[in-house]
Amino acid sequence: MEAVRIAERISYIPATENPLSADVGIIEGNDAVWFYDVGSNENVADFIENYKFGLNSKSEPKKKIAVISHFHTDHTANLTKVKFDKIYMGKQTLRYFQIIRASQGLHEGHGEGAPKLTGDLNFPFEEVCQIVTDKIEIDDGIKLTISEIPSSHSKGSLCFQAGNYAFLGDATFYGFKHKKKFYNVQLLQQEIEALRQIDASVFLLSHRRNFTKQKRAVITLLEQIYETRKSGDTEIEIF
């Protein structure tokens, strides 16, 4: 498995369909290697576990830090297989992840095809978790920003900005409810405004054929969806 380089310090592991596993962003900082989402594919877990160095093979081993976009297991399952020095996630993600680990039954984000947790289900990753409630800014040789973003797809979604690139995970996707695909009107409006405020020109969207998207193109599409709302409706159904 190889990562795809998109900038000097930024690369990603492409998503897979079988098994269902999200794109995983890799940001090479001066002091740490940052992973945005960790996927569910066992090959991705091996890749992260063996990713010892930063920008070149002569570098000293660096810390591994994960930023989790949201709770769905195609983005999070490898948390039970890989040891990280620190993990950033939203409070809803931690709460849902604990429920998933306890019951193996909460997979509504992607229906019956969602991956289940494997590995050491008692792995105490919570011990290194930091819950994100306010915007966090970090300088690690590249300016990094972690912040919450409104999303119909999953509550507590996190955006991870690295320089001119903003990783959004599934935040721009619609939600699922009783086999219905929809956007919440209020959340969609809030999300569009939040995306406008992101100081990056390239958005990175998981599970898309083209992982990199221009900011203006993503916002324009969501604005077009928002314009289809009907007066008095709280949701916009997607067919």
N, C-alpha and C positions, 0 to 999 in steps of 0.2 A: 504494500500500500504506500502510495506517495502523495505528498501534499502538493497543491497547486499554488505557485507563487503569484501574487497579484501586486505586491509592492515590496520594497527592500526588507521591511520588517513584518510583512503581513502575508499569510498564506492560509489555505484551508484544505480540509479533507472533504471531498465531495460526499453528498448524501447517497444512500443506497435504498433501493426499494425492497430487496429481499436479501437480508432482513431489513425492515424499515428502520432507518437510522438517519438522523439529521446531519446537515453540514456542520462541521466543527471548525471554528476559526482558530488561527494560531497567530499570536502577536509576540514577537521576540523583543522583550525589554532588556534593559541593561542588567537588571537584577533578577528578573523572573521571566519564564515563558508563560504567557497567558493563553488559556483555552476558553473560547466562547462556545459553550455546550460541550458535551462529551460523548454524545451519540449512544447507540446501543449495540452496534456491530462489534463483535469480539476482536476483529482485526484492528479496529480503531482503538480499543482499550490497549492492545499490545503496542500500537504505534505511540500512544501517549506515554505509556509506561517506559518505553525505551527511548523516548525523546530526551536525551541527556544534555544537549548542548544548545547554545543560542545561535548566533549568526555564523559561526564556523566551527569546525570539528576540534579546534584547539582550545575552545573556550572551556572554562571550568563549569561543572554541572550547576544549573540554576534551579531556583525554586520553581515549582509548578503551581500555578494558581488558576482556578476555574471560575468563570462567570456563567451562571445558568440562566438561560432566557426565560424558561417557564417549566412547569412540572411534568409535562408529557414525557413518557418513558423513552420515546425515540430520541429525546434530547438528554435524558438524565440517567439511563440505566447503568452506564459504565461508572457511575459514582460508587457502586458497590465492588468495583474491580480495580480501581486505580487510586493510589494514595496521593492526595494533594496537600500542599502546605497551607492553602487557604481556599475557601470557596465562598463566592458571593452569590446570594440568591434572594428573591423576594420572600416575605413571610408566608404568602400563600403557597409558594412552591415548597417550602420546607414542610408546611402543614400537610399538603396533599401528598408529598413524597412519603411522609410517615404513615399516612393512611394506606397508600399503595403498598408499601413494604409490609404492612400488617395484614392486609386483606388480599392483595394481588387482584383486586376486583375493580379498581377505578381507572378505566381506560377510555372514558367517553370522548377524549380529544380526537382519537383516530379510530374509534370503533373496535370491532373484534380483531382487526389486524395489528393493533398496537402491541409492541414487544412487552414481555414481562421481565421482571427483575430476575437476574441470575447472579451467581457469584456469592460472596459472603453477605447475606442480607442483614447480618448484625454488625457489619462494618461501621464503626462509630464516626462517620464523616461529619456528623453534626458538631463534633468537638472543634472543628476548624472553620465552621460556617460564620459568616458575617451577614446579617440581614440588612438589605438595602431599603431604607425608608426615605432618605434624602439623597440628592445628587452627590456622588463621590468623584473627586478629581485627583488623579495621580500622575506624577511625572516619573516615567521609567525609561528615559531616553526617547520616549514618544509620549505625547500627551494622551492620557486615557481618561475617559469619563464613563461612569456607570450610573444609570438613572432609570427610574420606572417609566413605562409608557402605557397609556390606555390601550386596551385591546379587547375586541369582541371574542377573540380566539381563546384567551386565557387571562384570568385576573393576575395581577402582579408581574406582568411581563417586564423584562429588563432589556434596555438598549445598552450596547457597549460600543463606545466610540473610540477609535484609535486613529489619531490624526484626522485625515480627510475621509475616513471610512467609518460607517456606522453599521454595526451588526444588529439586525432586528429580529433574528429568529423567525418565528411564525406570527409576530405581532400584527402584521397587516392582513392576515388571513381572516376569513369569516369564522363564526362560531358554529357549534353543532348543538342541536337540542331536539330530541325525539325525531332523529333522522332528518331534521330540517337544517338547512344552511342559512345563516343570517348574519347581519351586522346590527348591533345595537346602535340606534341613531345617536344617542347622546355620547356613547363611547367613541363612535366613529368621528363625530365632530371634534371631540377632545383630542383624538389621536392625530387628526389632520393638523390641528394647531400645534401639537407637540412636535410633529415631524418638521413643520416649518421652522421651529426654533432650533433644530439640530444644526450645528455648524459643521456640516460635512456635505460634500457634493455627491458622494457615492454611498448607496444603501446596499447592504448585503442581506438577501432574503433566502431563508432556508427552503429546500425542496423545490426550488425553481430551476428550470433548464439553464437559464443564465443567472448565476449566483449574484453577479454584480448588476445593479440597476442605477440609473441616474435618479437623483433625488426628485427632480421635477417630474419625471415620468411616473414615479410611484405616487406622489401626491396628487397628480392630475387624475390618475385612475381612481383613487379613493374619493376625490371630489366628484367625479362623474357618478360613482355609486351613491354618494350622499345626496346628489341632486334627484335621484329616483325615489326618494322617500315620499310617502303620502302623508298628508296633514292628519295629525292625530295618532299615527302609528308610531310605536316605540321601536319597531324592528323593520329592517329591509331584508326581505327574503331573497335568497340567491338560488336560481334554478340551474 
